[in-house]
Amino acid sequence: ITVRDALNSALDEEMSADPSVFLMGEEVGEYQGAYKITKGLLDKYGPDRVLDTPITEAGFTGIGVGAAYQGLRPVIEFMTFNFSMQ
């Protein structure tokens, strides 16, 4: 199994088990992620739980923190790690 497939499987498993889990990031929906980690998740869980965001890492990170404070379980995907350090 590839790392990509393992990550996709883990996301699918958690989203299936818990309706409060959602995924957001740049191109995670229609494009299925820069590295195709989110392949098939938009079709399976819909746009309410797989959210494409604009190119604003600080913005969707803040949304994720706020969602977690409210009891949701956000998964935030950064296209590349260096954007998380800004």
C-alpha positions in Angstrom: 0.0 0.0 0.0 1.3 3.5 -0.8 1.4 6.3 1.6 -1.2 8.1 -0.6 -3.6 5.1 -0.4 -3.1 4.8 3.4 -3.9 8.5 3.9 -7.0 8.2 1.7 -8.1 5.1 3.5 -7.7 6.7 6.9 -9.6 9.8 5.9 -12.4 7.7 4.4 -12.5 5.5 7.6 -12.8 8.5 9.9 -15.3 10.4 7.8 -17.4 7.2 7.6 -17.3 6.6 11.3 -17.9 10.2 12.4 -20.2 12.7 10.7 -18.4 15.6 12.5 -15.2 15.0 10.5 -14.8 17.2 7.5 -11.9 18.0 5.1 -10.9 21.3 3.8 -8.0 22.7 1.7 -6.9 23.9 -1.7 -8.2 21.7 -4.5 -9.2 18.8 -2.2 -12.6 18.4 -3.8 -12.9 18.7 -7.5 -9.2 18.2 -8.2 -9.0 15.5 -5.5 -5.9 17.0 -3.9 -2.5 18.0 -5.3 -1.3 14.5 -4.7 -4.7 12.7 -5.1 -4.9 11.9 -1.4 -8.6 12.9 -1.3 -9.5 10.9 -4.4 -13.2 9.9 -4.3 -14.0 11.6 -1.1 -16.0 14.5 -2.6 -18.2 12.0 -4.5 -18.7 9.9 -1.4 -19.3 12.6 1.2 -20.4 15.6 -0.8 -19.4 19.3 -0.8 -20.6 19.9 2.8 -17.8 17.7 4.1 -15.1 18.1 1.5 -14.5 21.8 1.0 -12.3 23.5 -1.5 -10.8 26.7 -0.1 -9.3 29.7 -1.7 -5.5 30.1 -1.5 -5.4 31.5 2.0 -3.7 29.0 4.4 -4.1 31.3 7.4 -7.8 31.8 6.6 -8.8 28.1 6.4 -6.5 27.2 9.3 -8.5 29.7 11.4 -11.8 28.2 10.2 -10.5 24.8 11.2 -9.6 26.0 14.7 -13.0 27.6 15.1 -14.7 24.5 13.9 -12.8 22.4 16.4 -13.7 24.7 19.2 -17.4 24.1 18.3 -17.0 20.3 18.5 -16.4 19.5 14.8 -13.4 17.4 13.7 -11.7 19.3 10.8 -8.9 17.9 8.7 -7.0 20.7 7.1 -4.8 19.9 4.1 -1.9 22.2 3.2 -0.7 21.6 -0.4 2.9 21.9 0.8 4.3 21.9 4.4 6.1 25.3 4.0 2.8 27.1 3.8 2.0 25.9 7.4 5.0 27.8 8.7 3.8 31.3 7.7 
